[in-house]
Amino acid sequence: MPHPILQALAVLRDHADLVRRRARDDAGYSTETVIVTALLAILALTTVGIIAAKVLGKANSIDLG
């Protein structure tokens, strides 16, 4: 049976390898998520701007007199 310290080091090494693999795999996904989120935010702001302009235009065209 291996020494307990060697077993613990092997577990730590395996865990470090797993963390490194996950960090590499998630890097592309994180970048993609940031880009998609930014595009959706720009689209939402543009939509709100268009709707606000149409509502203000309609409100200004109402004749109260």
Number of C-alpha atoms within 10 A of each C-alpha: 4 6 7 9 9 10 12 11 11 12 12 12 12 12 12 12 12 11 12 11 11 11 11 10 11 11 11 10 11 11 11 12 12 11 12 12 12 12 12 12 12 12 12 12 12 12 12 12 12 12 12 12 12 12 12 11 11 10 10 9 9 8 6 4 3
